[in-house]
Each structure stands twice: as C-alpha cells, then as structure tokens.
C-alpha cells in the first residue's frame, strides 16, 4: 500500500491559534491555562482549564456558512474544527474549489460535539414549558463530520468517531484506511472538542481533575486539566500528493487500535490494550520499536494513566537509554476528542524538526514509572524521523499512529 | 479478504430480559448498554466470551444516531440542579460506554469504535467493519446500531413534526462479520457497502425505503433500516443487492453467495 502523505496540518488550542503558535509555545514551555471560577466546575473554584481565548469563524468559510443558514448557529466545537481545517487545507495549498473536484473523506473525533447540552432548553422543558425549538434544530445539524462536509461542499465517506479521548487518533486511522482502500482521494481527519460543564463535572466526579497545573509523568501528579481545541491533518496518497506537486509534511505509516477489555474508566494496569495497539501500528508500518525516535504519549497527568502507559512501553521493550517519551498536555490540557488530532500534528512537527522539548509541568519525573520520560526544560535530538502518537480512552480504548516526519 | 455475515440479531426494548450470566455485568448499566450487550449476546449465540483464539483480532463497530441520550440528560439534570455528578452516570453518558461493556463482557480486544451519525449509522458501522476485516486490522467483528432516544427528543418531535406519529421504538441490531477464510458456519459475503450522502432531509422525519429483489418496504424510525435488513436476512438467508433510500442518504449493500 502507498504511504499516506500529510500535506497540511492545522491546530488550535489554548497554547496558540495555529500550528506555529502552538509549536513555539511548547518550545518556550508556556502554560496558558486559567482558573475557572465556578462556571465549569460547580463545586470547586479556581480549577485550571486550557481555554482558547479568541475564536472566530475563518473568513474562507463565512460565505458557505451564510448560504447554509438553515443549519443555524455553529457550535464552538464546529468553529474550532473549521479553524484547524482552514489552516490545514491552506498549508496543503488547496482551495475549497479544488476540494470540490475530489472525493474528500471527513473523519473527525469528538466527545461533547455530539451531545445535546443546551441547559436553558433543558430547564424550560423540565418545567413543562414549550422552549423555542432552535437548540434542537442546531443539535440535529451539529454532527461534526456532516457539518464540515456541508460547509466545504464536498462528497465522500464521513465518520464521527466518539471513542472518548482516543477519538482523534482513531479518526486519523479510519481516514488512512479509506485512502488505502481508495474510498476517497483526500481526507481531512483529526479531532475537536470544546470545554463543557458536563465533561468538567464528570471528570471531577471521577476525581481525575487536578486543582493545579497538571504535571504529566510527575512524581506528585494528581490529575489532569481539561482543555479545548482542534487538530487536523490533510491526508493524501503519496503518489497523488507528489503528482500534484504538493509539499509533503510527513506520513501516516501505521495505525493500530485495541481494547483493554478491563474497566469502564481506568486503563489496564499494564496497558494491555496499548501494547496491542502499538504493536499493530508498528506491524502495519513494517517497523519495530527500535525504529522509533519519539513517543508522544497520552500523558494526562492522572496517576493511573501515566503508570499504565509507561508500563506498556516498558513491556514492549523500551529501555532506559532509548526513545524520548513526552506528553504535550502540560501545554494544551486534555482536549478529549481533539487530543489525538493535536498530538498527531505536534508529533509530526517534532519529527520534522529533529528535536523535541520535554514534558511541560513535569519537573520531577515519577521514579516509579517503568521507563524514563523527558522532563520539563530538557530537549532531545531525535535519532530518526519515525515516531508514535498514542491515545487511551474511557471504555478501555487504545490507539496508536506511527508517523514519519517530513522536512529538509 | 471479504467478510461473511455469519449471524444477525435484532432486539427491541421490550425484550430486555437479562439472562443470569449477564446480570452481574449489567447491574448498573442503562438501557443503551443493555440493548447493545443483549444484541451481541444473541449474535454470539448466548456466549459471554468469544470462542475464538486471538481476541486481539476481534473487535466491534457501534453506530448510533443519538447515543445514550437519556443518560446524558440524567447527568445534565444533576448539573442544572446543582447536585454532585454521579461518576457512574457520567461514565455511562460517554458515547463509547457501551463499547467498553461489550469488550469487557465478551473479551473483544481488537479495534472497538463508536460512530455517531444521524444518517444510517448502522451502514456506516458496517462499512467500517468490512474495511477493518479487508484491511487485516480485524479477523472478526460485531457491527451494531443501538438507539434509546429520550423523552425530550420524543417531545420535540411531536412539536416540530406533528405529522410524525408515535414514539420511535428503542432497540439494537448486531451482525457478526467474519473473515471469509475463518468462517465455519457460512453466510452471505458482504461484497460492498456504498454510502452516498445527500443533503436537506430532516432527521426528525426518519422515513425511507428499502428495495430488495424487486420488493420495496418503507420504514419510519432511525433503527428501522438496520432492523429490516436483519429481519429479512434472518428469514431468507438471502444474498443480493439492497438499496436504502432516505432524504439524507442512499446506501447500496451487496451481499453475495459464498464461492
């Protein structure tokens, strides 16, 4: 099968409004979270969240959105997605008109983007009133992939993956399969999620949220910070990207997914499913772990996740002296369905640049972890261009992408 | 390598009757999870663990239009009421909670995804399931659609589309797909699933038509296409071409007799 080329990347999160800004923020070690005062977390004040400070519909989609006014107002998750899509197709030197001449697959991961969570409507309905039906119409027109397909005016396969925190990684994996099997000429894939009270309250109820800035892999880590954002890749078959003279920014070489079959919310202690997912992704890419120069871990900052993830990598054979392991969630927060998309973009940037910055927030790594991680303030030169971006999820989901960086 | 449709089950909400071997697993589960598990239990012929070697190559694709909507509202209820959120309710409101239960109960350790789309989600899941087998990602997989809707949605339908009579029936459908060379029981070969989305339909008016072997059958709720396909497949063990037409999508499914 042809390798799948990445011809454009787009990214938005609290760390920056585009890919370059996010990359610079991570290299500078910036932590742009803010304390939420009682809006998202009902019972706790001053819980840090990573919110996108400024968000506006990209100009290139304004006309299309206006023409499709019947769909109503766009929710924040869709605007985050469109922001990253605009950047990704721009980076690929593609116009919307060009996209309309192709079979374009849209594979997007999300968690809250699919739920009806209009509190005003719900409260009125509970009281037996007849609320304005606008929120219902908006909900019915808010399927992420369908809406993006509609606004772009393209045809092709589409999927919204709602596999919790692994959704973005799985969406990229599905898009790779579509391209491998010629279901589309080009795919727009990744993930997006906005901050929501339901997610904040829910994670809080599970005691997974830290009251401080998160410290993935840190000795005193006590939970995650939630965030929002979107990360999108523009994917094409390598041969077609080359024929179209599009610059190739990297490649998606392998995808694997597996379930722990263990617990509703906690990972298997030895990362059983993650081991399987990584092994599958490596096999699909025709590589072994020794070929990997970087692992961008899920690294949420919860004790259980970071322990399971490093245990899985150790069981797969990763040793003391080898591959740098980092998490970027100290800069982005845990963006749920967006995380896999954002982290795929950041993995490709690191692989392309040949270096990676340490895990923001992790000043003292947990000595109990099964493999060492790159901590805050450190930087590593990468020994090659192949890396892994991996995600874990509620419901026992695990998924992994083997990515190859482009660049000079 | 193509996929064989080995078994297919359809269960309605009224048929939720948990057998003893599932009771302890589903003690705290909502109806969305129960329906998914019961449909899979049927497709696996009453087994609570898959009988095949290599569980890492057995997975599932679950499609849904609305997900566990009532459980989402139960969480929202606690939030707008200023109450503490129940961790169990919250974890069950996550769209892939049912997939987590299915994998745990049946020891499915391969790729297991939830796909959410208002337009024919079973067909989307079926397409991905077939692709997962053809690509070598999986050897066997369950393909499901589960729908439970909610009182709020039913009420909104009555007000927005008064011509649409009745409440949508809740239920679940599950098909077992097996790689051609591994299948021992036989069944039609899933030759192709082609989905062409169209625009402009209202998802509150979920009517459509199934054409098969010169017959045309109309349907009127989101689970109906998958349920119809399942019921016909089970009654006739039929191959052939099937076409589903709705205002928002057209799907062609080709089932062929095995060689």
Interface residues (C-beta under 8 A of the other chain):
Chain A: X42 X43 X111 X114 X115 X116 X117 X119 X122 X123 X125 X126 X130 X133 X136 X137 X140 X143 X145 X146 X149 X150 X155 X157 X158 X159 X160 X161 X162 X163 X164 X170 X174 X177 X178 X180 X181 X183 X197 X198 X201 X202 X203 X204 X205 X206 X255 X256 X257 X258 X259 X260 X261 X262 X263 X264 X265 X272 X273 X276 X280 X393 X394 X395 X396 X397 X399
Chain B: X55 X56 X59 X67 X69 X72 X73 X75 X76 X77 X78 X79 X80 X82 X84 X85 X86 X87 X90 X91 X92 X93 X94 X95 X96 X97 X99 X100 X101 X103 X104 X107 X108 X109 X110 X111 X112 X113 X114 X115 X116 X117 X118 X119 X124 X127 X128 X131 X132 X134 X135 X137 X152 X153 X155 X156 X159 X160 X195 X196 X197 X199 X202 X203 X204
